[in-house]
Amino acid sequence: MHNGHSLKIWGLIMLDREGFRPNVGIILLNQKNQVFWGKRIRTHSWQFPQGGIDRGESPEQAMFRELHEEVGLLPEHVRIVARTRDWLRYEVPDRFIRRDARGHYKGQKQIWYLLQMVEPDWNINLRATSHPEFDAWRWNDFWVPLDVVVEFKRGVYEMALTELSRFLPRYDNRGRTYRSAPRPRQNDQESAPPQGQDMSMTLQFGLMQTQIHMELPPGGSFDPDPQNSLDNPKAEGQ
């Protein structure tokens, strides 16, 4: 039993009787009520952190595990603001499901958590594990652009954002930031390049150097170590 619903184990994946995998989603706020927005590794799609609930885990335990695996944060870096009351479900089209899972796995049912950072965002680490989910991230307005989200997740995103929006903390626009950080001075620069700023860097490959030039989105970050030997991103149903 899991939260009052019977579950079956298919392979190493827990599914309910309808074929939905229990899962958690994370909406992570900064002190300006902007949300963490991650770009899935080697794709052009952006999304919130999420992941499956393992056997024996509570949704909250799974949320903190996924928070560390995908974003590199620990429980002391955040506070829980709210969570959705019920499961939110989406179905995954067959073309996104592993062939051996078709007929067993139908999609995800999710509990969504609204978290707020209580420590500076330099604690975020996309490479906390050897199998990163994201290769870039940025702070985005709360109402994220759903057109860059994979289509079958858009309805759940809209429902989660709508339900949790009423719990948004009051934003103090007088310049207060994180509890442990001093109030920024007017000329202080953010850790990430400002909007529209070009960025150049020199990379070393053995005895050869090369210079790359790019424009990062506001709040974006770039990791110059692509680790080409990494496995492919997690497929739905894994």
One Martini backbone bead per residue (centre of mass of N, CA, C, O) as a GRO file, in nm:
protein
  238
    1MET     BB    1   0.100   0.034   0.018
    2HIS     BB    2   0.027   0.388  -0.094
    3ASN     BB    3  -0.155   0.616   0.032
    4GLY     BB    4  -0.407   0.401  -0.012
    5HIS     BB    5  -0.260   0.262  -0.262
    6SER     BB    6  -0.217   0.025  -0.474
    7LEU     BB    7   0.077  -0.162  -0.569
    8LYS     BB    8   0.299  -0.238  -0.834
    9ILE     BB    9   0.571  -0.434  -0.957
   10TRP     BB   10   0.770  -0.323  -1.237
   11GLY     BB   11   1.038  -0.438  -1.194
   12LEU     BB   12   1.163  -0.128  -1.044
   13ILE     BB   13   0.861  -0.019  -1.071
   14MET     BB   14   0.613   0.172  -0.941
   15LEU     BB   15   0.263   0.090  -0.969
   16ASP     BB   16  -0.046   0.136  -1.018
   17ARG     BB   17  -0.340  -0.002  -1.131
   18GLU     BB   18  -0.322   0.220  -1.385
   19GLY     BB   19   0.006   0.279  -1.447
   20PHE     BB   20   0.115   0.480  -1.230
   21ARG     BB   21   0.380   0.671  -1.122
   22PRO     BB   22   0.517   0.772  -0.848
   23ASN     BB   23   0.571   1.129  -0.787
   24VAL     BB   24   0.778   1.426  -0.791
   25GLY     BB   25   0.756   1.784  -0.766
   26ILE     BB   26   0.956   2.097  -0.815
   27ILE     BB   27   0.920   2.426  -0.674
   28LEU     BB   28   1.179   2.668  -0.682
   29LEU     BB   29   1.253   2.937  -0.479
   30ASN     BB   30   1.331   3.251  -0.435
   31GLN     BB   31   1.322   3.573  -0.285
   32LYS     BB   32   1.151   3.665  -0.569
   33ASN     BB   33   0.964   3.429  -0.680
   34GLN     BB   34   1.146   3.262  -0.841
   35VAL     BB   35   1.222   2.991  -1.063
   36PHE     BB   36   1.348   2.697  -1.123
   37TRP     BB   37   1.508   2.639  -1.453
   38GLY     BB   38   1.560   2.347  -1.645
   39LYS     BB   39   1.782   2.192  -1.874
   40ARG     BB   40   1.784   1.929  -2.042
   41ILE     BB   41   2.004   1.715  -2.129
   42ARG     BB   42   2.056   1.748  -2.461
   43THR     BB   43   1.823   1.967  -2.490
   44HIS     BB   44   1.532   2.208  -2.544
   45SER     BB   45   1.409   2.145  -2.267
   46TRP     BB   46   1.210   2.262  -1.992
   47GLN     BB   47   1.212   2.216  -1.624
   48PHE     BB   48   1.129   2.066  -1.344
   49PRO     BB   49   1.194   1.896  -1.088
   50GLN     BB   50   1.191   1.527  -1.091
   51GLY     BB   51   1.064   1.206  -0.945
   52GLY     BB   52   1.060   0.903  -0.824
   53ILE     BB   53   0.917   0.678  -0.598
   54ASP     BB   54   1.039   0.473  -0.383
   55ARG     BB   55   1.047   0.207  -0.209
   56GLY     BB   56   0.955   0.328   0.116
   57GLU     BB   57   0.885   0.612   0.037
   58SER     BB   58   0.811   0.926   0.079
   59PRO     BB   59   0.745   1.211  -0.077
   60GLU     BB   60   0.946   1.381   0.092
   61GLN     BB   61   1.194   1.199   0.060
   62ALA     BB   62   1.198   1.212  -0.250
   63MET     BB   63   1.230   1.515  -0.277
   64PHE     BB   64   1.511   1.540  -0.135
   65ARG     BB   65   1.658   1.350  -0.322
   66GLU     BB   66   1.601   1.501  -0.591
   67LEU     BB   67   1.718   1.772  -0.507
   68HIS     BB   68   2.008   1.662  -0.495
   69GLU     BB   69   2.042   1.510  -0.770
   70GLU     BB   70   1.950   1.773  -0.958
   71VAL     BB   71   2.054   2.043  -0.763
   72GLY     BB   72   2.237   1.996  -0.484
   73LEU     BB   73   2.043   2.007  -0.243
   74LEU     BB   74   1.959   2.056   0.092
   75PRO     BB   75   1.740   2.085   0.348
   76GLU     BB   76   1.894   2.352   0.463
   77HIS     BB   77   1.837   2.525   0.184
   78VAL     BB   78   1.528   2.484   0.260
   79ARG     BB   79   1.168   2.534   0.245
   80ILE     BB   80   0.847   2.441   0.311
   81VAL     BB   81   0.546   2.576   0.189
   82ALA     BB   82   0.406   2.350  -0.006
   83ARG     BB   83   0.139   2.125  -0.129
   84THR     BB   84  -0.037   1.917  -0.287
   85ARG     BB   85  -0.322   1.747  -0.213
   86ASP     BB   86  -0.305   1.583  -0.480
   87TRP     BB   87  -0.280   1.402  -0.745
   88LEU     BB   88  -0.105   1.449  -1.052
   89ARG     BB   89  -0.176   1.369  -1.396
   90TYR     BB   90   0.008   1.199  -1.666
   91GLU     BB   91   0.041   1.101  -1.993
   92VAL     BB   92   0.243   0.888  -2.197
   93PRO     BB   93   0.351   0.850  -2.488
   94ASP     BB   94   0.468   0.578  -2.650
   95ARG     BB   95   0.730   0.717  -2.779
   96PHE     BB   96   0.838   0.768  -2.459
   97ILE     BB   97   0.835   0.458  -2.419
   98ARG     BB   98   0.952   0.184  -2.344
   99ARG     BB   99   0.890  -0.104  -2.497
  100ASP     BB  100   0.882  -0.293  -2.228
  101ALA     BB  101   0.651  -0.083  -2.089
  102ARG     BB  102   0.433  -0.136  -2.266
  103GLY     BB  103   0.120  -0.194  -2.099
  104HIS     BB  104   0.213  -0.086  -1.800
  105TYR     BB  105   0.292   0.206  -1.863
  106LYS     BB  106   0.128   0.539  -1.852
  107GLY     BB  107   0.255   0.731  -1.612
  108GLN     BB  108   0.211   1.009  -1.392
  109LYS     BB  109   0.198   1.072  -1.033
  110GLN     BB  110   0.183   1.386  -0.848
  111ILE     BB  111   0.365   1.559  -0.603
  112TRP     BB  112   0.378   1.901  -0.520
  113TYR     BB  113   0.646   2.128  -0.438
  114LEU     BB  114   0.699   2.423  -0.240
  115LEU     BB  115   1.001   2.600  -0.242
  116GLN     BB  116   1.253   2.780  -0.043
  117MET     BB  117   1.525   2.954  -0.031
  118VAL     BB  118   1.781   3.013   0.252
  119GLU     BB  119   2.016   3.019   0.048
  120PRO     BB  120   2.241   3.058  -0.168
  121ASP     BB  121   2.267   2.974  -0.519
  122TRP     BB  122   2.564   2.849  -0.504
  123ASN     BB  123   2.454   2.561  -0.405
  124ILE     BB  124   2.403   2.490  -0.679
  125ASN     BB  125   2.431   2.147  -0.836
  126LEU     BB  126   2.424   1.965  -1.136
  127ARG     BB  127   2.686   1.760  -1.026
  128ALA     BB  128   2.611   1.565  -0.774
  129THR     BB  129   2.609   1.351  -0.997
  130SER     BB  130   2.679   1.121  -1.267
  131HIS     BB  131   2.352   1.187  -1.357
  132PRO     BB  132   2.247   1.440  -1.498
  133GLU     BB  133   1.954   1.632  -1.586
  134PHE     BB  134   2.112   1.905  -1.617
  135ASP     BB  135   2.297   2.182  -1.813
  136ALA     BB  136   2.097   2.417  -1.716
  137TRP     BB  137   2.006   2.739  -1.559
  138ARG     BB  138   1.731   2.945  -1.417
  139TRP     BB  139   1.559   3.228  -1.341
  140ASN     BB  140   1.201   3.250  -1.325
  141ASP     BB  141   0.911   3.323  -1.360
  142PHE     BB  142   0.653   3.166  -1.224
  143TRP     BB  143   0.518   3.185  -1.512
  144VAL     BB  144   0.599   2.969  -1.715
  145PRO     BB  145   0.688   2.865  -2.034
  146LEU     BB  146   0.504   2.606  -2.181
  147ASP     BB  147   0.636   2.585  -2.477
  148VAL     BB  148   0.913   2.440  -2.341
  149VAL     BB  149   0.733   2.209  -2.269
  150VAL     BB  150   0.640   1.916  -2.279
  151GLU     BB  151   0.325   1.860  -2.377
  152PHE     BB  152   0.224   1.632  -2.159
  153LYS     BB  153   0.299   1.843  -1.902
  154ARG     BB  154   0.134   2.115  -1.908
  155GLY     BB  155  -0.120   2.060  -1.737
  156VAL     BB  156   0.028   2.003  -1.467
  157TYR     BB  157   0.176   2.267  -1.444
  158GLU     BB  158  -0.074   2.446  -1.431
  159MET     BB  159  -0.198   2.314  -1.178
  160ALA     BB  160   0.039   2.354  -0.983
  161LEU     BB  161   0.072   2.661  -1.006
  162THR     BB  162  -0.216   2.735  -0.926
  163GLU     BB  163  -0.233   2.597  -0.645
  164LEU     BB  164   0.052   2.732  -0.530
  165SER     BB  165   0.022   3.047  -0.566
  166ARG     BB  166  -0.129   3.106  -0.281
  167PHE     BB  167   0.169   3.044  -0.123
  168LEU     BB  168   0.324   3.281  -0.180
  169PRO     BB  169   0.548   3.468  -0.069
  170ARG     BB  170   0.630   3.760   0.047
  171TYR     BB  171   0.775   4.025  -0.132
  172ASP     BB  172   1.068   4.206  -0.061
  173ASN     BB  173   1.162   4.503  -0.252
  174ARG     BB  174   1.409   4.633  -0.063
  175GLY     BB  175   1.659   4.397  -0.095
  176ARG     BB  176   1.617   4.136   0.023
  177THR     BB  177   1.753   3.828   0.081
  178TYR     BB  178   1.921   3.621   0.235
  179ARG     BB  179   1.967   3.555   0.557
  180SER     BB  180   2.303   3.522   0.525
  181ALA     BB  181   2.295   3.779   0.349
  182PRO     BB  182   2.380   4.064   0.242
  183ARG     BB  183   2.296   4.354   0.135
  184PRO     BB  184   2.294   4.470  -0.168
  185ARG     BB  185   2.456   4.664  -0.371
  186GLN     BB  186   2.404   4.852  -0.646
  187ASN     BB  187   2.692   4.741  -0.791
  188ASP     BB  188   2.633   4.465  -0.775
  189GLN     BB  189   2.688   4.145  -0.900
  190GLU     BB  190   2.587   3.881  -1.037
  191SER     BB  191   2.686   3.558  -1.090
  192ALA     BB  192   2.534   3.601  -1.345
  193PRO     BB  193   2.476   3.706  -1.635
  194PRO     BB  194   2.316   3.935  -1.777
  195GLN     BB  195   2.102   4.029  -1.992
  196GLY     BB  196   2.257   3.978  -2.304
  197GLN     BB  197   2.530   3.871  -2.222
  198ASP     BB  198   2.831   3.810  -2.322
  199MET     BB  199   3.045   3.512  -2.355
  200SER     BB  200   3.387   3.426  -2.282
  201MET     BB  201   3.608   3.136  -2.338
  202THR     BB  202   3.879   2.921  -2.245
  203LEU     BB  203   3.971   2.602  -2.365
  204GLN     BB  204   4.127   2.292  -2.267
  205PHE     BB  205   4.283   2.045  -2.502
  206GLY     BB  206   4.543   1.965  -2.386
  207LEU     BB  207   4.745   2.151  -2.614
  208MET     BB  208   4.469   2.286  -2.684
  209GLN     BB  209   4.304   2.587  -2.768
  210THR     BB  210   3.971   2.734  -2.718
  211GLN     BB  211   3.723   2.971  -2.821
  212ILE     BB  212   3.416   3.078  -2.683
  213HIS     BB  213   3.082   3.202  -2.780
  214MET     BB  214   2.806   3.345  -2.587
  215GLU     BB  215   2.454   3.357  -2.486
  216LEU     BB  216   2.294   3.404  -2.193
  217PRO     BB  217   2.053   3.371  -1.996
  218PRO     BB  218   1.893   3.486  -1.744
  219GLY     BB  219   2.054   3.309  -1.488
  220GLY     BB  220   2.250   3.145  -1.629
  221SER     BB  221   2.449   2.843  -1.689
  222PHE     BB  222   2.788   2.710  -1.741
  223ASP     BB  223   2.938   2.394  -1.829
  224PRO     BB  224   3.268   2.311  -1.952
  225ASP     BB  225   3.191   1.991  -1.871
  226PRO     BB  226   3.026   1.756  -2.064
  227GLN     BB  227   3.064   1.455  -2.042
  228ASN     BB  228   3.031   1.236  -2.296
  229SER     BB  229   2.997   0.955  -2.114
  230LEU     BB  230   2.722   0.993  -2.055
  231ASP     BB  231   2.427   0.908  -2.024
  232ASN     BB  232   2.129   0.917  -2.106
  233PRO     BB  233   1.855   1.038  -2.044
  234LYS     BB  234   1.584   0.985  -1.878
  235ALA     BB  235   1.330   0.791  -1.927
  236GLU     BB  236   1.023   0.729  -1.930
  237GLY     BB  237   0.985   0.489  -1.662
  238GLN     BB  238   1.270   0.489  -1.489
   0.00000   0.00000   0.00000
